[in-house]
């Protein structure tokens, strides 16, 4: 999420596919602002199809809502009503972080809205974490793995590549070429 919230990958447990999508993404593509409330609301919408108890959102952000339509606290109310636990990770300052092996450059100052992130986590039954460097972030990931274990790995998600147009085109071409021959034989 940035100025607007977008879904980059489908909901999946296939971490390799998610890493690949993150590597292919461009920093700043969604804008330089943060639509935190909109991002929570979009995640809630996407998680509705998941069974209760498995609706979990991990929000890695500075927590400063600078864009979007929905206030983060209102979005947390929506998440709570839908049974979505939101674990928030506050990060900020200078340096760089890595998410699932993908480096994320951090720009800006030390401004982090911990109060909003704590409130969102508390309202939804999640936990608040603070990461100041990659070592702390790795520890938070380990704690989240302990809190929200994934029992079964899912089948990898792969983009579907439609290949039927080539054989269909060849068949149509052959049919068009055979059409005059059919008329001569009649």
C-alpha positions in Angstrom: 0.0 0.0 0.0 1.0 3.5 -0.6 -1.2 6.4 -1.6 -3.8 3.7 -2.4 -4.0 0.1 -1.3 -3.5 -2.7 -3.9 -3.3 -6.5 -3.7 0.0 -7.6 -5.1 -0.4 -11.4 -4.8 -3.4 -13.7 -4.1 -3.8 -15.1 -0.6 -1.4 -18.0 -0.5 0.9 -19.9 1.8 3.4 -20.2 -1.1 6.1 -18.0 0.3 8.3 -18.5 -2.8 5.7 -17.0 -5.0 5.2 -14.0 -2.7 9.0 -13.4 -2.6 9.1 -13.5 -6.4 6.2 -11.0 -6.6 7.9 -8.7 -4.0 11.2 -8.9 -5.9 9.4 -7.9 -9.1 7.7 -4.9 -7.5 8.9 -1.4 -7.6 9.3 0.7 -4.5 7.0 3.7 -4.7 4.7 2.2 -7.4 1.7 2.6 -5.2 2.7 6.2 -4.2 4.9 7.7 -1.5 2.1 8.2 1.0 0.6 5.7 3.3 -3.1 4.7 3.1 -3.0 2.6 6.3 -6.8 2.4 6.9 -7.5 1.5 3.3 -4.8 -1.3 3.4 -6.4 -2.8 6.5 -9.9 -2.7 4.9 -8.6 -4.3 1.6 -7.0 -7.1 3.6 -10.2 -7.6 5.6 -12.1 -7.9 2.4 -9.7 -10.4 1.0 -9.6 -12.5 4.2 -13.4 -12.9 4.5 -13.2 -16.1 2.5 -10.8 -17.6 5.0 -12.1 -19.8 7.8 -12.5 -18.1 11.1 -9.4 -18.3 13.3 -7.2 -18.2 10.2 -7.9 -14.5 9.3 -4.6 -12.9 10.2 -3.0 -9.7 8.9 0.7 -8.8 9.5 1.0 -5.0 9.0 4.6 -3.8 8.5 4.5 0.0 8.5 5.6 3.2 10.1 1.9 3.6 11.1 1.6 7.2 9.9 -1.6 7.4 7.9 -1.0 10.1 5.3 -3.5 9.1 2.6 -6.6 7.1 1.9 -10.2 7.4 2.8 -10.6 5.2 5.9 -9.1 6.0 9.3 -6.9 3.1 10.6 -8.9 2.9 13.9 -12.2 2.6 11.9 -10.5 -0.1 9.7 -9.5 -1.9 12.9 -13.1 -1.9 14.0 -14.1 -3.5 10.7 -11.3 -6.1 11.1 -12.5 -6.9 14.6 -16.1 -7.3 13.4 -14.9 -9.7 10.7 -12.7 -11.7 13.1 -9.4 -10.6 11.6 -6.4 -10.4 13.9 -4.0 -7.7 13.0 -0.4 -8.0 14.2 1.4 -4.6 13.7 5.1 -4.1 13.2 6.3 -0.5 13.5 9.5 0.4 11.7 11.1 3.6 10.7 14.2 5.7 10.7 17.1 5.4 8.3 18.6 2.2 7.1 17.1 -0.8 5.3 15.0 -3.7 6.2 14.3 -7.0 4.5 10.8 -8.6 4.2 10.9 -12.3 3.3 14.4 -11.8 1.8 13.4 -8.8 -0.2 15.2 -5.5 0.8 12.9 -2.6 1.7 14.6 0.8 1.7 13.5 3.0 4.5 13.2 6.7 3.8 12.3 9.6 6.0 12.9 10.4 9.6 12.1 8.7 12.9 8.4 9.5 12.8 6.5 6.4 13.8 2.9 6.3 15.0 3.2 3.6 17.7 0.0 4.6 19.4 -2.2 3.9 16.4 -0.5 0.6 15.7 -0.8 -0.5 19.3 -4.5 0.5 19.2 -5.1 -1.4 16.0 -3.4 -4.5 17.3 -5.3 -4.3 20.7 -8.7 -3.8 19.0 -8.2 -6.9 16.8 -6.6 -9.3 19.3 -3.2 -9.0 17.6 0.2 -8.0 18.9 2.2 -4.9 18.5 5.9 -5.1 17.7 8.7 -2.5 17.2 11.6 -3.2 14.8 14.6 -0.8 14.7 16.9 -3.1 12.6 16.8 -6.3 10.6 17.9 -8.4 13.6 14.8 -7.3 15.6 12.6 -7.8 12.5 13.9 -11.4 12.2 13.1 -12.0 15.8 9.6 -10.6 15.3 9.1 -12.9 12.3 10.1 -15.9 14.5 7.6 -14.8 17.2 4.8 -14.4 14.6 5.6 -17.9 13.3 5.2 -19.2 16.8 1.9 -17.2 17.4 0.4 -18.0 14.0 1.7 -21.4 12.9 1.0 -22.7 9.4 0.0 -26.3 9.7 0.0 -27.3 6.0 2.0 -25.8 3.2 -0.2 -25.1 0.2 0.4 -25.9 -3.4 2.5 -23.2 -5.2 0.6 -20.5 -6.9 1.8 -20.1 -10.5 0.5 -17.6 -13.1 -1.6 -19.4 -15.7 -0.2 -19.0 -19.2 -2.9 -19.5 -21.8 -1.4 -21.4 -24.8 -4.6 -22.3 -26.6 -4.6 -19.3 -29.0 -1.7 -20.8 -31.1 -3.2 -24.2 -31.7 -6.6 -22.6 -32.2 -5.1 -20.2 -34.7 -3.4 -23.0 -36.6 -6.6 -25.0 -36.7 -8.5 -22.1 -38.1 -5.9 -21.4 -40.7 -6.0 -25.1 -41.8 -9.8 -25.0 -41.9 -9.7 -21.8 -44.1 -7.1 -23.4 -46.4 -9.2 -26.6 -46.7 -12.5 -24.7 -47.4 -11.8 -24.1 -51.2 -10.7 -27.8 -51.6 -14.0 -29.0 -50.1 -16.0 -26.9 -52.5 -14.1 -28.3 -55.5 -14.8 -31.9 -54.5 -18.6 -31.3 -54.2 
